[in-house]
Amino acid sequence: MSQEIVLKASKRELTGKKVKSVRRDGKLPCVVYGKHLESMPILLDLRDATKSLNNITPSTIVDLDIDGKTIMTLVREIQRDFILGTYRHVDFQAISENELVKANVQVVITGIAPAVKNYNGVLVQSLTTIAVEAFPRDLPDKFIVDIAVLKNLGDSFGVADLKVTQGVKVLTDSRASIVLVSGKAGALGVVVGGGGEMEEPESGMAEPEVIAHGKKEEEEE
């Protein structure tokens, strides 16, 4: 089950070039949109939003409390300051608890691969997220892949090997490899060397698949 956070928000009157003033006041301009919701500009407290959104994954449910009304959402896009790395704008997609939603679930690699430790193999990770479809409350927070099962050169862990809970449909090709042990460095994919242990990805938003965008605001930086 995906983690869930709550953020207090308020409707935003200022749009376009005028949003610079709200940023100076410590606010984060955002937009929420959806199948049954017209695009709505909103404001979040920058400090609170940054603290919460730094720890989310693409499948994290974010409940927006907008002036007392709660809207269930997923984060679809985050814009950051190129130099400072601070949040500048966030797109939220409103979702319904009773409707299926598509999301990318983060892959977390754990353990030590014997094939790397014993045979000097090289870990090659091909997928960092897995596309799924489920009702919002059933969305997994992450898929954990224990590479301790990779005992020989050429061994792999694929999408078909994932433990998927009931109610979750995997959309990524079941024949695809997530991680394998290659006997040759420089293989295609994300190569992870060292002792065969892969660290958990940094907390924060992995690059999401943007299924839809809200209305982009005309803004000069």
N, C-alpha and C positions, 0 to 999 in steps of 0.2 A: 504494500500500500504506500502511495506517495505521501511524503510529508506535507503538511499544510500550515500556512502562516496567515496571519491577519494583519492588514495595514489600514490605518485610518486615512481617509482621503476626503477631499472636498471638491465640488465643481469649480471649474476654472473659467473665468470670464475673459482673461487676457489670452490672446493667441498670437501666432505669427511673430513678428519682430519684437513685440512687447513682452515676451516671456523672459527677456533678459532681466527685467526688474524683479521677477519673482525668484529667480535664482539668487539674486543679491540678498534676498530676504531669507535664504536658507530653505527654499522650497524646490521641489523637483517636478517640472511639468511632465505630464503623462497623457496618454489617451487610452480609453477602453472602448472596444467595439465588439460586435458579435452578430450572429445570425439573427437574433431577435432584439438587437440593441443598436440604435443609431450611434455613430461615433460621438463619444463624449469626452471633451477635454477635462482633465482633473489635475489636482495638486496633491503631492505627498510631502511629508517632512523629509528633507534630504538625508538627515542623519539617521532617522529611523528606517527609511527605505534602504539605505546603503547597508546598514547592519543586517537587515533581513534578507535582502536580495543577494548579498555576497555568498550566502550559504545554500542557494537553491540549485536545482537541476532543471532540465527542460520539462520534466514531468511534475514539478512541484505545483500544487494547487495554492493559489493566492486568493484569499477572500478579501475583497476591497469593501471596507465599510465607508460608503459614500454618503455623508450626511445622514447616517442612521440606517441606510438601506444597504444590505449586503449583496454583493455580486461575486459569484465564483468565477475565477479567471485562471489562465495560464499566461506566463510571460512569453511573448513571441519575438520581441526585439529589444535590445538595450543599446543605447548610444552613449558613448563615453567621451570625455575630453581627451583628445589625442595626446596631449602632453601630461596633464595631471592625472588622468585615469579616473576622474570623478564622473559620476552619472550625470547625464544631461537630459535624457529623455527615455521613457520606457513605453512600449506598446503592450497592452494587456488585451487578450482575447477572452470575451465573456463566454462561458460555457454553461450548459445545463446539467444538473445532476442526473437527469433522466435520459440524456442523449449520449451516444457514443462519441468519443473524441480521439483524434489521432495525436500522438506525441512521440518525441524521441526520448528514450530512456538511456541514461548514462551507463556505460560499462566500466566496472571497477575491477582491476586485476590485482590479485593477492597471491601470496605464497611464493615458493621457490621451485623452479622447474628443474628436476633432476637431469634432464638432457642438457641443460646449460651448465650446471654444476659439474657434471661428470664427463661430458663430451665437448665442452667448449662451444656449445651451440649458441645461436643468436635468436632472441625473441623478436618476432615480427608481429606487431598488432595491426590488423587491417581495419577493424571497426572500433570506434569509440562510443557510438550510440546505436541503439536498436529501435527501429520504428515499430510502434504497437498501436493497437486500437482497443479501447476499453471505456467503461463508464468512469467518470472522473475519480470516484472513490476507490476504484480498483487499480488505478495506475500505479505501477511499481515505481519506487523512488530510484532504484538502480538495479542492475544485474551484476552480481558478483561472480567472477570467474577465477577459480582456484587453479593455478597453473601447476600445482603439484602432480597433476595427472599426466603431464608431458614428460615422459620418461626417456624417449628415444628421439634422435634426430628425425625430423619429418612429422612428428606428432603434432596434432592440432586440436583446438577446441573450437567448435563451430556453433552457429546459431541453433542448430538442431539439438545441441547438448545443453542448452539453457534450461533451468528449472523455472517454468512459467506457471504462475498461479491461475486458478480457475477464473474465467471471465476476461482474461487477457489474450488477445489475438496478436501474434507476431506478424508484422507485415514485411520485415526484411526477409530476403530469400533464405530459406532454411538450409540451403546448400553452402551458404557463405561461411568463410572462416573468420573467426574473431581474432585468434592469436595462434601462431604456430612457431615451432622451433626449426630454424634453418641452419644448415651446416656451413653457410656462406654468408659473410657480411655483405651488406649493400643490397639485400633483397628488397622488393617493393614493400611499402608499408611503413609504419612507425617502428623503427628499430630501437629496441631497448637492450643495452648491453649490461655489463657489470656481472654481478653474481647470480643473476637470474631472478632477482626480486624486483617487481615493478611497484612503484609507489602509487598510492591512491592519487587520482587527479586533484589538482588544487581546488579548494572549494570555490564556488562561484558558478557563474552561468557558462555552461558549455555552449559552443556555437549551435543555436537552434535551427531547425528547418522552419523557415518562415512560411507558414501555410497561407496566411493572408495578412495584409497590412491595413492599418487604419488610415484615415486621411492624413497625408503628410502636411505639416504646417510650413508655410512660407516663412523662413527665418534667416536673417543674415547674422553670421557670427562675427 
